[in-house]
Amino acid sequence: MLTHRRAVLSLSLLVLFALVIAACGPQATPAPPATVIVTVPVERTVIVQPTAPPPTQPPPAGPKTLVVCMAQEPDTLYNLGGSMLASIAVQNAFRDFPITSLTYAYQPVILEKLPSLKDGDATLTEVEVKEGDTVANATGEVITLTVGAKLKDKDGNVFEYTGGTIKLPQLSATFKLKEGLKWEDGQPLTADDSVFGFELGKSPDTPVSKFAYDRTASYVATDERTVVWTGIPGWLDATYYINFFVPHPRHIYGNKTPAELLQDESMNRKPVGYGPFKMVEWVQGDHITLEKNPNYWRAAEGLPKFDRVVYRFIKDTNQLIAQLLAGECDVGTQDAAFDSQAPFLKQAEQQGLIKPVFVLGTSFEHLDFNIMPVETYKGFASNGAFADKRIRQAFAYCIDRKAIIDQVLFGESVAPNVYLPKEHPLYAGDENLTIYNFDPEKGKALLAEAGWTDTDGDGIIDKNGQPFHVTYGTTAGNRLREQVTQIIQAQLKKNCGISVELYYKPAREWFADGPEGPLFGRAYDLGEFAWLTGVEPPCDLYITSQIPNEVNGWGASNNAGYSNPEYDAACQQQLGTIDPDKKAEFAKQAQIIFSQDLPVLPLFLRLKIAAHRPDLVNFKMDPTENSELWNVEEWDLAP
């Protein structure tokens, strides 16, 4: 309960917050949230006046509680039942994920080490295969071996299968659990629990990507702490060393089918874990509470530092910030969409009230050109204009991406040159890439070279009587994207004479698979969205085989319709080699081609923004580890 002095202080800060909100918002729009925010602490000043005399002895200290406030509520806490960021944030409290992905690399958590060919706990051998066997072809696709299939040998050389028995490379990796791991009920966590997790994920009833499962020949426990992964013949997995599957307690859930577990109340709402905390309750729409797990494998280190963690759900960002100021929340997570409140967060930091954390993530917002529209599309892109890379390059010169970042993201981001940030260890380097700095004159020159000039003096360029008038779509209800699209619309007209008509669709429609969905149905001119990438360079987003069409079920990633055999080859070699030096070279080649062809224009890296009380220590938000709660057991309050 707040003292009178603290309540009055909170009121003054919230009034300041209300004023900042009003100042930062559109001038023509009233700011009703300010009224709501201010009235909350006024009520508190009435009820928090102490009336009892001071006790002769201090009252016993209550449990040391961490309050984490999130904008979203998880749909499930079953890691194979959903992938919401809010769910991962809660799972971090009751489950140490086996491997972290910090700063563009991987680290073992509950494993003694990550296996490697160099150390001998991973091996590359050759096995005999014949027609009809399941193998991976030269591009990594799972196939039934038939004559004519393109395959790779152990050195990465491509050859054609002509029949009979041949030898293909086969990878194997051995993982060993650390000693002393236990489930919260005190039972030992074993290698067989990881095998159980693999079996659950592999089931057709479990709604997760089957990419890793389909490329696994076997996953077996050889003793209580050791599990061995073996890939299918031909699968040269560059990240073989992370093919360890999240454990699930077979002794608790082993009597239920994968389909039953998807509906199981315990698995979805109160799963048994092995992390620093264990589930206590989930009050729908309000909060989730966890308490310290006495059987945590790091308990001897004095972890976790808190006795309890409470996750509260506060949808409104302004209200969440107000509760941070009032001391009702210790942490506000990144899903709260703090972008629009960055100026206030910085101001609050200067006054020692809140500690905001800004981290450039690996999610990049991009403007996509429809290079290869479907035949039925009749919009501007149907004339083939975007198949000319000079047009795509012109857009890059005509758009001032830095101005967008300064205006919308308050200067806190950067415009990447390719699909990787500069900080990535496999980034090709500015000196090797084609860089597009804002230069409208270069843009207009490229457009003119492609035949687009203003022949009638109306301010819009044209060609053969057709004005350069394009439609530009993105998701509805996203304030940031609305701002970005409006700025780009104005810039393109002013700088290069390109007319842009904006439209917005609900996310479920915009991202729907084709042929119904405009984006992945390749029925649009320009489109904007973001790809969330991670440690591995995502060159495969834009390879030819990923163009959405009837053959692949319209669910593939290359909605731009970009196709370049040289890029495909470099990317597939990058993805298909286990030699780190070769991988770096192929990654570089793919980026060079991408920067020259520019199938999409990267606009900016999306920010990961969180905020917490100033005296919280060991809060370490990372660009490539999705959740900021990855080390929640180490969080503490400064003395």
C-alpha positions as CSV (number, residue, x, y, z in Angstrom):
1,M,0.0,0.0,0.0
2,L,1.4,3.4,-1.0
3,T,2.1,6.1,1.6
4,H,0.3,9.5,1.2
5,R,3.6,11.0,0.0
6,R,4.1,8.3,-2.6
7,A,0.5,8.5,-3.8
8,V,0.8,12.3,-4.2
9,L,4.1,11.9,-6.1
10,S,2.5,9.3,-8.3
11,L,-0.4,11.7,-9.0
12,S,2.1,14.4,-10.1
13,L,3.9,12.0,-12.4
14,L,0.7,10.7,-13.9
15,V,-0.4,14.3,-14.6
16,L,3.0,14.8,-16.3
17,F,2.4,11.6,-18.3
18,A,-1.1,12.9,-19.3
19,L,0.4,16.1,-20.5
20,V,3.1,14.3,-22.5
21,I,0.5,12.0,-24.0
22,A,-1.5,15.0,-25.1
23,A,1.5,16.7,-26.5
24,C,2.7,13.7,-28.4
25,G,-0.6,12.8,-29.9
26,P,-2.2,14.3,-33.0
27,Q,-3.3,17.8,-32.2
28,A,-6.8,17.4,-33.6
29,T,-7.4,14.3,-31.4
30,P,-8.5,14.6,-27.8
31,A,-6.7,12.5,-25.2
32,P,-9.3,10.8,-23.0
33,P,-6.8,8.2,-21.6
34,A,-5.2,11.1,-19.6
35,T,-8.4,11.5,-17.6
36,V,-8.6,7.8,-16.8
37,I,-5.0,7.6,-15.8
38,V,-5.2,10.6,-13.5
39,T,-8.3,9.5,-11.6
40,V,-6.7,6.2,-10.5
41,P,-4.1,7.7,-8.1
42,V,-6.6,10.2,-6.8
43,E,-8.7,7.3,-5.5
44,R,-5.5,5.8,-3.9
45,T,-4.7,9.0,-1.9
46,V,-8.1,8.6,-0.2
47,I,-7.7,5.0,0.9
48,V,-4.0,4.8,1.8
49,Q,-3.8,7.2,4.8
50,P,-2.3,5.2,7.6
51,T,-4.4,5.3,10.8
52,A,-3.0,2.5,13.0
53,P,-0.2,3.3,15.4
54,P,3.3,2.1,14.5
55,P,3.8,-1.5,15.6
56,T,6.3,-2.2,18.3
57,Q,8.0,-4.7,16.0
58,P,8.3,-4.6,12.2
59,P,5.7,-6.9,10.6
60,P,7.0,-10.0,8.9
61,A,8.2,-9.5,5.4
62,G,5.9,-10.8,2.7
63,P,7.1,-12.8,-0.3
64,K,9.4,-10.9,-2.5
65,T,7.2,-10.4,-5.6
66,L,8.0,-9.4,-9.1
67,V,5.0,-8.0,-11.1
68,V,5.4,-8.3,-14.9
69,C,2.7,-6.4,-16.9
70,M,1.9,-7.5,-20.4
71,A,-0.4,-6.2,-23.1
72,Q,-1.4,-9.6,-24.2
73,E,-2.6,-12.7,-22.4
74,P,-1.2,-16.1,-23.5
75,D,-3.5,-18.4,-25.5
76,T,-1.8,-21.5,-24.0
77,L,1.3,-22.3,-21.9
78,Y,1.9,-25.5,-23.9
79,N,5.0,-24.8,-26.0
80,L,3.7,-27.1,-28.8
81,G,0.2,-25.6,-28.8
82,G,1.0,-22.0,-29.7
83,S,3.8,-19.5,-30.3
84,M,2.6,-16.2,-28.8
85,L,5.4,-14.0,-27.4
86,A,3.3,-13.6,-24.2
87,S,3.2,-17.3,-23.8
88,I,7.0,-17.6,-24.1
89,A,7.4,-14.9,-21.5
90,V,5.5,-16.9,-19.0
91,Q,7.1,-20.2,-20.0
92,N,10.5,-18.6,-19.2
93,A,9.5,-18.6,-15.6
94,F,8.7,-22.3,-15.3
95,R,10.9,-23.7,-18.0
96,D,14.6,-23.1,-18.8
97,F,14.6,-23.5,-22.6
98,P,17.4,-25.9,-23.4
99,I,19.3,-23.5,-25.7
100,T,19.3,-19.7,-25.8
101,S,20.0,-17.7,-28.9
102,L,21.8,-14.6,-27.6
103,T,23.6,-12.0,-29.8
104,Y,23.4,-14.0,-33.0
105,A,24.7,-17.2,-31.5
106,Y,23.5,-20.3,-29.5
107,Q,24.3,-21.2,-25.9
108,P,23.6,-24.4,-23.9
109,V,21.4,-23.9,-20.8
110,I,20.4,-27.3,-19.4
111,L,23.0,-29.1,-21.6
112,E,26.6,-29.6,-20.8
113,K,27.6,-28.2,-24.2
114,L,26.5,-27.9,-27.8
115,P,27.9,-30.8,-29.9
116,S,30.5,-30.1,-32.6
117,L,32.2,-32.0,-35.3
118,K,35.5,-30.6,-34.0
119,D,35.0,-32.0,-30.5
120,G,33.8,-35.4,-31.8
121,D,30.3,-35.4,-30.1
122,A,28.9,-34.8,-33.6
123,T,29.8,-37.0,-36.6
124,L,29.5,-37.0,-40.3
125,T,29.5,-40.4,-41.9
126,E,28.2,-42.0,-45.1
127,V,25.4,-44.5,-45.3
128,E,24.0,-46.6,-48.1
129,V,20.7,-45.6,-49.7
130,K,18.7,-46.9,-52.6
131,E,15.6,-46.0,-54.6
132,G,12.5,-45.6,-52.5
133,D,14.4,-44.4,-49.4
134,T,13.7,-41.1,-47.6
135,V,16.5,-38.7,-48.1
136,A,17.2,-34.9,-48.4
137,N,17.9,-33.7,-51.9
138,A,20.4,-31.0,-52.9
139,T,18.2,-28.2,-51.8
140,G,17.3,-29.8,-48.4
141,E,13.8,-31.0,-49.3
142,V,12.7,-34.3,-48.0
143,I,12.0,-36.7,-50.9
144,T,11.6,-40.4,-51.7
145,L,14.7,-41.2,-53.7
146,T,14.0,-41.7,-57.4
147,V,16.2,-41.7,-60.5
148,G,17.0,-38.1,-61.6
149,A,17.0,-36.6,-58.1
150,K,19.7,-34.0,-57.4
151,L,21.7,-34.9,-54.3
152,K,24.8,-33.7,-52.4
153,D,27.8,-35.6,-51.3
154,K,29.6,-35.0,-48.0
155,D,31.7,-32.2,-49.5
156,G,28.6,-30.4,-50.7
157,N,29.0,-31.3,-54.4
158,V,25.7,-31.8,-56.3
159,F,25.2,-34.9,-58.4
160,E,22.3,-36.8,-60.0
161,Y,21.0,-40.1,-58.8
162,T,21.1,-42.7,-61.6
163,G,19.8,-45.7,-59.7
164,G,21.2,-48.5,-57.5
165,T,22.8,-48.3,-54.1
166,I,24.8,-45.2,-53.3
167,K,26.3,-43.5,-50.3
168,L,25.0,-40.2,-48.8
169,P,26.3,-38.2,-45.9
170,Q,24.5,-38.5,-42.5
171,L,24.9,-36.2,-39.6
172,S,24.6,-37.3,-35.9
173,A,24.9,-35.2,-32.7
174,T,25.1,-36.3,-29.1
175,F,23.5,-34.1,-26.4
176,K,24.2,-34.6,-22.6
177,L,22.0,-33.1,-19.9
178,K,23.5,-31.4,-16.9
179,E,23.4,-33.2,-13.6
180,G,20.8,-32.6,-11.0
181,L,17.9,-31.5,-13.3
182,K,14.5,-32.2,-11.7
183,W,10.9,-31.6,-12.5
184,E,9.1,-29.4,-10.0
185,D,7.6,-32.5,-8.4
186,G,11.1,-33.8,-7.5
187,Q,11.3,-36.4,-10.2
188,P,14.5,-36.5,-12.3
189,L,14.4,-34.8,-15.7
190,T,15.8,-37.4,-18.1
191,A,16.9,-37.8,-21.7
192,D,13.7,-39.8,-22.3
193,D,11.7,-36.7,-21.4
194,S,13.3,-34.9,-24.4
195,V,12.5,-38.0,-26.6
196,F,8.9,-37.6,-25.3
197,G,8.9,-34.0,-26.4
198,F,10.2,-35.0,-29.8
199,E,7.4,-37.6,-30.1
200,L,4.7,-35.0,-29.3
201,G,6.0,-32.5,-31.8
202,K,6.4,-35.1,-34.6
203,S,2.7,-36.2,-34.2
204,P,0.5,-35.0,-37.1
205,D,-2.0,-33.9,-34.4
206,T,0.4,-31.3,-33.0
207,P,0.2,-28.0,-34.8
208,V,3.9,-27.1,-35.2
209,S,6.3,-26.9,-38.2
210,K,7.5,-30.4,-39.1
211,F,10.7,-29.1,-40.7
212,A,13.1,-30.5,-38.1
213,Y,11.0,-33.6,-37.4
214,D,10.8,-34.6,-41.0
215,R,14.6,-34.3,-41.4
216,T,15.2,-36.5,-38.3
217,A,15.9,-40.2,-38.9
218,S,16.1,-41.0,-35.2
219,Y,16.1,-39.3,-31.8
220,V,16.9,-41.8,-29.0
221,A,18.0,-41.7,-25.4
222,T,21.1,-43.8,-24.8
223,D,21.1,-43.3,-21.0
224,E,19.5,-41.1,-18.3
225,R,21.3,-38.0,-19.5
226,T,22.2,-38.6,-23.1
227,V,20.2,-38.3,-26.3
228,V,21.4,-38.8,-29.9
229,W,20.0,-37.0,-32.9
230,T,20.5,-38.5,-36.3
231,G,19.5,-36.7,-39.5
232,I,18.1,-38.3,-42.6
233,P,20.7,-39.2,-45.3
234,G,21.7,-36.2,-47.3
235,W,20.6,-33.6,-44.7
236,L,23.6,-31.4,-44.1
237,D,22.1,-29.3,-41.3
238,A,24.2,-26.2,-40.7
239,T,22.6,-26.0,-37.2
240,Y,22.8,-29.6,-36.3
241,Y,24.0,-28.6,-32.8
242,I,20.6,-27.2,-31.7
243,N,18.6,-30.3,-32.6
244,F,17.6,-31.0,-29.0
245,F,13.9,-31.0,-28.3
246,V,12.2,-29.4,-25.3
247,P,11.6,-32.0,-22.5
248,H,8.1,-32.9,-21.3
249,P,7.5,-35.1,-18.2
250,R,6.6,-38.5,-19.6
251,H,5.7,-39.7,-16.1
252,I,2.9,-37.1,-16.0
253,Y,1.6,-36.8,-19.5
254,G,2.8,-40.0,-21.1
255,N,-0.7,-41.7,-20.8
256,K,-2.3,-39.1,-23.1
257,T,-2.2,-38.8,-26.8
258,P,-0.9,-35.6,-28.5
259,A,-4.4,-34.7,-29.6
260,E,-5.6,-35.1,-26.0
261,L,-2.8,-32.9,-24.7
262,L,-3.8,-30.1,-27.0
263,Q,-7.1,-29.9,-25.0
264,D,-5.6,-30.9,-21.6
265,E,-6.3,-28.3,-18.9
266,S,-3.1,-29.1,-17.0
267,M,-0.8,-28.9,-20.0
268,N,-2.3,-25.7,-21.3
269,R,-3.0,-23.7,-18.1
270,K,-0.8,-25.3,-15.4
271,P,2.0,-27.3,-16.9
272,V,4.6,-29.0,-14.8
273,G,8.0,-27.5,-15.4
274,Y,11.6,-27.5,-14.3
275,G,12.4,-23.8,-14.2
276,P,12.9,-21.3,-11.4
277,F,9.2,-21.0,-10.7
278,K,6.2,-23.2,-10.8
279,M,2.6,-22.4,-11.7
280,V,0.1,-21.5,-8.9
281,E,-2.9,-20.0,-10.7
282,W,-4.2,-18.5,-13.9
283,V,-7.1,-16.1,-13.5
284,Q,-8.4,-15.6,-17.0
285,G,-8.3,-12.0,-18.1
286,D,-6.5,-10.8,-15.1
287,H,-3.2,-12.5,-14.0
288,I,-1.0,-15.5,-13.8
289,T,0.9,-16.3,-10.5
290,L,4.0,-18.5,-10.1
291,E,6.0,-19.2,-6.9
292,K,9.6,-20.3,-6.4
293,N,10.4,-23.8,-7.3
294,P,12.3,-25.5,-4.5
295,N,13.5,-28.2,-6.8
296,Y,15.1,-25.8,-9.3
297,W,18.5,-27.1,-10.5
298,R,20.1,-23.7,-9.8
299,A,18.6,-23.2,-6.3
300,A,22.1,-23.7,-4.7
301,E,23.2,-20.5,-6.5
302,G,20.5,-18.6,-4.7
303,L,18.2,-18.5,-7.7
304,P,15.6,-17.3,-8.4
305,K,16.0,-14.0,-6.5
306,F,12.2,-13.4,-6.2
307,D,9.8,-15.6,-4.3
308,R,6.8,-15.0,-6.7
309,V,6.2,-13.7,-10.2
310,V,2.8,-12.3,-11.1
311,Y,2.0,-11.6,-14.8
312,R,-0.8,-9.0,-15.1
313,F,-2.6,-8.3,-18.4
314,I,-3.1,-4.6,-19.2
315,K,-4.1,-4.0,-22.8
316,D,-3.8,-0.2,-22.9
317,T,-0.2,1.0,-23.2
318,N,-1.0,4.3,-21.5
319,Q,-2.5,2.5,-18.5
320,L,0.4,0.1,-18.4
321,I,2.9,3.1,-18.2
322,A,0.8,4.7,-15.5
323,Q,1.0,1.6,-13.4
324,L,4.7,1.5,-13.9
325,L,4.9,5.0,-12.6
326,A,2.6,4.2,-9.7
327,G,4.7,1.2,-8.7
328,E,2.0,-1.3,-9.5
329,C,4.1,-2.9,-12.2
330,D,7.9,-3.7,-12.0
331,V,8.3,-4.5,-15.7
332,G,6.4,-3.6,-18.9
333,T,7.1,-6.1,-21.7
334,Q,7.8,-5.4,-25.3
335,D,4.3,-6.5,-26.5
336,A,2.9,-3.3,-25.0
337,A,3.8,-1.4,-28.2
338,F,5.7,1.4,-26.5
339,D,6.9,2.9,-29.8
340,S,4.5,5.8,-29.7
341,Q,5.5,6.7,-26.1
342,A,9.3,6.7,-26.6
343,P,9.6,10.4,-26.0
344,F,7.8,10.1,-22.6
345,L,9.8,7.1,-21.6
346,K,13.0,8.9,-22.3
347,Q,11.8,11.9,-20.3
348,A,10.8,9.6,-17.4
349,E,14.2,8.0,-17.6
350,Q,16.0,11.4,-17.2
351,Q,14.0,12.0,-14.1
352,G,14.9,8.6,-12.7
353,L,11.3,7.3,-12.8
354,I,11.4,4.5,-15.3
355,K,14.2,2.6,-17.1
356,P,13.2,2.1,-20.8
357,V,15.2,-0.4,-22.8
358,F,15.6,0.0,-26.6
359,V,17.1,-2.8,-28.6
360,L,17.2,-3.2,-32.3
361,G,15.6,-6.6,-33.0
362,T,16.0,-8.8,-36.0
363,S,12.5,-8.1,-37.3
364,F,12.8,-5.9,-40.3
365,E,9.9,-3.9,-41.8
366,H,10.1,-3.9,-45.6
367,L,8.4,-2.6,-48.7
368,D,7.7,-5.4,-51.2
369,F,7.4,-5.0,-55.0
370,N,5.2,-7.4,-56.8
371,I,7.7,-8.7,-59.3
372,M,5.7,-11.6,-60.5
373,P,1.9,-11.0,-60.0
374,V,-0.6,-13.8,-60.6
375,E,-2.0,-13.9,-64.1
376,T,-5.5,-12.8,-62.9
377,Y,-4.2,-9.6,-61.3
378,K,-5.0,-6.5,-63.3
379,G,-3.4,-3.8,-61.1
380,F,-0.4,-1.6,-62.0
381,A,2.1,-4.4,-61.3
382,S,0.5,-6.5,-64.1
383,N,2.5,-4.4,-66.6
384,G,5.7,-5.9,-65.4
385,A,7.2,-2.7,-64.2
386,F,8.6,-4.1,-61.0
387,A,10.3,-6.9,-62.8
388,D,12.8,-4.2,-63.9
389,K,15.3,-3.8,-61.0
390,R,15.9,-0.2,-62.1
391,I,12.4,0.6,-60.9
392,R,13.0,-1.1,-57.6
393,Q,16.3,0.7,-57.1
394,A,14.7,4.0,-58.0
395,F,12.2,3.5,-55.1
396,A,15.1,3.1,-52.8
397,Y,16.6,6.4,-53.9
398,C,13.3,8.2,-53.8
399,I,12.4,7.2,-50.3
400,D,14.1,8.9,-47.3
401,R,14.2,6.1,-44.9
402,K,16.2,8.0,-42.3
403,A,13.4,10.7,-42.2
404,I,10.9,7.9,-41.6
405,I,12.9,6.6,-38.7
406,D,13.4,10.0,-37.2
407,Q,9.7,10.8,-37.4
408,V,8.1,7.5,-36.5
409,L,10.8,5.8,-34.4
410,F,12.3,8.9,-32.9
411,G,15.7,8.1,-34.4
412,E,16.1,4.9,-32.4
413,S,16.4,2.5,-35.4
414,V,18.3,2.1,-38.6
415,A,17.6,1.2,-42.2
416,P,19.3,-2.2,-43.0
417,N,20.9,-2.7,-46.4
418,V,19.8,-6.3,-46.6
419,Y,17.8,-8.8,-44.5
420,L,20.5,-8.8,-41.8
421,P,21.5,-6.1,-39.4
422,K,25.1,-4.9,-39.5
423,E,25.8,-6.5,-36.1
424,H,25.2,-10.0,-37.5
425,P,28.5,-11.9,-37.7
426,L,27.6,-13.1,-41.2
427,Y,26.8,-9.5,-42.5
428,A,28.6,-9.1,-45.8
429,G,29.9,-5.6,-45.0
430,D,28.9,-2.2,-46.5
431,E,32.0,-2.3,-48.8
432,N,30.6,-5.3,-50.6
433,L,27.0,-4.3,-50.9
434,T,25.0,-1.8,-53.1
435,I,24.0,1.0,-50.7
436,Y,21.0,3.2,-51.4
437,N,21.3,6.5,-49.7
438,F,18.5,9.0,-50.2
439,D,19.0,10.6,-53.6
440,P,15.9,11.6,-55.6
441,E,17.9,12.7,-58.6
442,K,19.4,9.2,-59.0
443,G,15.9,7.8,-58.6
444,K,14.4,10.0,-61.3
445,A,17.3,9.1,-63.6
446,L,16.7,5.4,-63.2
447,L,13.0,5.9,-63.8
448,A,13.7,7.9,-67.0
449,E,16.1,5.2,-68.1
450,A,13.3,2.7,-67.8
451,G,11.0,5.0,-69.8
452,W,9.1,6.8,-67.0
453,T,9.0,10.6,-67.3
454,D,6.4,13.3,-66.9
455,T,5.3,13.9,-70.5
456,D,2.2,15.9,-69.8
457,G,3.4,18.1,-66.9
458,D,0.8,16.9,-64.4
459,G,3.5,16.0,-61.8
460,I,3.1,12.3,-62.3
461,I,5.5,10.3,-64.4
462,D,4.1,8.1,-67.2
463,K,5.0,5.7,-69.9
464,N,3.1,5.0,-73.1
465,G,0.2,7.0,-71.8
466,Q,0.0,5.1,-68.5
467,P,0.6,7.1,-65.3
468,F,2.8,5.6,-62.6
469,H,-0.1,5.1,-60.2
470,V,0.3,2.2,-57.7
471,T,-1.7,0.9,-54.8
472,Y,0.1,0.3,-51.5
473,G,-1.4,-2.0,-48.8
474,T,-0.6,-3.1,-45.3
475,T,-2.4,-4.1,-42.1
476,A,-5.3,-2.0,-40.7
477,G,-5.3,-0.7,-37.1
478,N,-1.5,-0.4,-36.9
479,R,-0.7,3.3,-36.2
480,L,3.0,2.9,-36.9
481,R,2.3,1.4,-40.4
482,E,-0.3,4.0,-41.1
483,Q,2.3,6.7,-40.4
484,V,5.0,5.0,-42.5
485,T,2.7,4.5,-45.5
486,Q,1.5,8.0,-45.4
487,I,5.1,9.4,-45.3
488,I,6.2,7.2,-48.2
489,Q,3.1,8.2,-50.2
490,A,4.0,11.8,-49.8
491,Q,7.7,11.3,-50.5
492,L,7.2,9.3,-53.7
493,K,5.0,12.0,-55.2
494,K,7.1,14.9,-54.1
495,N,10.5,13.4,-54.9
496,C,9.9,11.3,-58.0
497,G,6.4,11.9,-59.4
498,I,4.9,8.5,-58.4
499,S,1.3,8.5,-57.4
500,V,0.4,6.1,-54.5
501,E,-3.1,5.1,-53.3
502,L,-3.1,3.6,-49.8
503,Y,-5.3,0.8,-48.5
504,Y,-5.4,-1.2,-45.2
505,K,-6.8,-4.6,-44.5
506,P,-7.3,-6.6,-41.3
507,A,-4.3,-8.7,-40.6
508,R,-6.2,-12.0,-41.1
509,E,-7.1,-10.9,-44.6
510,W,-3.7,-9.2,-45.5
511,F,-1.7,-12.3,-44.4
512,A,-4.1,-14.9,-45.6
513,D,-2.7,-17.6,-47.9
514,G,-3.4,-17.2,-51.6
515,P,-5.1,-17.1,-53.8
516,E,-7.6,-15.3,-51.5
517,G,-5.0,-13.2,-49.6
518,P,-3.6,-10.3,-51.6
519,L,-0.1,-10.4,-50.2
520,F,0.7,-14.1,-50.5
521,G,-1.7,-14.5,-53.4
522,R,0.6,-12.1,-55.3
523,A,-2.3,-9.8,-56.1
524,Y,-1.0,-6.3,-55.1
525,D,1.4,-3.6,-56.3
526,L,3.2,-2.6,-53.2
527,G,2.9,-4.2,-49.7
528,E,4.4,-3.6,-46.3
529,F,5.0,-6.0,-43.4
530,A,7.8,-7.4,-41.2
531,W,9.7,-10.6,-41.2
532,L,10.9,-11.9,-37.8
533,T,14.3,-13.5,-38.3
534,G,16.8,-14.9,-35.8
535,V,20.3,-16.2,-35.7
536,E,20.4,-17.8,-39.1
537,P,20.6,-15.4,-42.2
538,P,17.1,-15.8,-43.7
539,C,18.1,-15.8,-47.4
540,D,15.6,-18.6,-48.0
541,L,12.7,-16.0,-47.7
542,Y,13.4,-15.0,-51.3
543,I,14.4,-18.2,-53.2
544,T,12.4,-19.2,-56.2
545,S,10.9,-22.3,-54.5
546,Q,9.4,-20.1,-51.9
547,I,7.2,-18.2,-54.4
548,P,3.6,-18.8,-53.2
549,N,1.6,-20.8,-55.8
550,E,-0.8,-23.7,-56.2
551,V,2.0,-26.3,-56.0
552,N,3.2,-25.3,-52.5
553,G,-0.2,-24.4,-51.2
554,W,0.2,-20.7,-51.3
555,G,1.9,-20.7,-47.9
556,A,5.5,-19.9,-49.0
557,S,7.4,-16.7,-48.1
558,N,8.5,-15.1,-51.4
559,N,5.4,-13.0,-52.0
560,A,7.5,-10.6,-54.1
561,G,7.9,-13.3,-56.8
562,Y,11.6,-12.8,-57.0
563,S,13.6,-15.4,-58.9
564,N,17.3,-15.4,-59.6
565,P,19.2,-18.7,-60.1
566,E,22.4,-17.2,-58.9
567,Y,20.8,-16.0,-55.7
568,D,19.1,-19.4,-55.2
569,A,22.4,-21.2,-55.6
570,A,24.2,-19.0,-53.1
571,C,21.4,-19.2,-50.6
572,Q,21.1,-23.0,-50.9
573,Q,24.8,-23.4,-50.5
574,Q,24.7,-21.2,-47.4
575,L,21.9,-23.3,-45.9
576,G,23.4,-26.6,-46.9
577,T,27.0,-26.4,-45.7
578,I,28.3,-27.3,-42.3
579,D,31.6,-25.7,-42.9
580,P,31.5,-22.2,-41.1
581,D,34.0,-20.6,-43.5
582,K,32.1,-21.8,-46.6
583,K,28.8,-20.7,-45.0
584,A,30.1,-17.2,-44.4
585,E,31.2,-16.9,-48.1
586,F,27.9,-18.1,-49.5
587,A,26.0,-15.8,-47.1
588,K,28.1,-12.9,-48.4
589,Q,27.4,-13.9,-52.0
590,A,23.6,-14.1,-51.4
591,Q,23.6,-10.6,-49.7
592,I,25.6,-9.0,-52.6
593,I,23.0,-10.3,-55.1
594,F,20.1,-9.3,-52.9
595,S,21.5,-5.7,-52.6
596,Q,21.9,-5.4,-56.3
597,D,18.5,-6.8,-57.3
598,L,16.6,-5.4,-54.3
599,P,13.5,-7.6,-54.5
600,V,12.2,-5.8,-51.4
601,L,13.3,-2.6,-49.8
602,P,14.2,-2.9,-46.1
603,L,12.7,0.1,-44.4
604,F,13.9,-0.2,-40.8
605,L,14.6,-2.7,-38.0
606,R,11.7,-3.0,-35.6
607,L,12.5,-1.9,-32.1
608,K,12.1,-4.1,-29.1
609,I,11.1,-1.8,-26.3
610,A,10.5,-2.7,-22.7
611,A,10.5,-0.7,-19.5
612,H,11.1,-1.5,-15.8
613,R,11.6,0.1,-12.4
614,P,15.0,1.8,-12.1
615,D,16.3,-0.5,-9.4
616,L,15.7,-3.8,-11.2
617,V,19.0,-5.4,-12.1
618,N,20.1,-8.1,-14.6
619,F,17.4,-7.2,-17.1
620,K,19.0,-8.1,-20.4
621,M,16.9,-7.7,-23.5
622,D,18.7,-9.3,-26.5
623,P,18.2,-8.8,-30.2
624,T,18.0,-12.5,-31.1
625,E,16.5,-14.0,-28.0
626,N,12.7,-13.5,-28.5
627,S,11.6,-12.9,-24.9
628,E,13.2,-10.5,-22.5
629,L,12.4,-12.9,-19.6
630,W,15.0,-15.5,-20.8
631,N,17.0,-14.9,-17.5
632,V,14.2,-14.0,-15.1
633,E,15.7,-16.2,-12.4
634,E,18.6,-13.7,-12.2
635,W,16.5,-10.6,-11.9
636,D,16.7,-8.8,-8.6
637,L,16.3,-5.4,-6.9
638,A,19.4,-3.4,-6.2
639,P,20.1,-3.0,-2.4
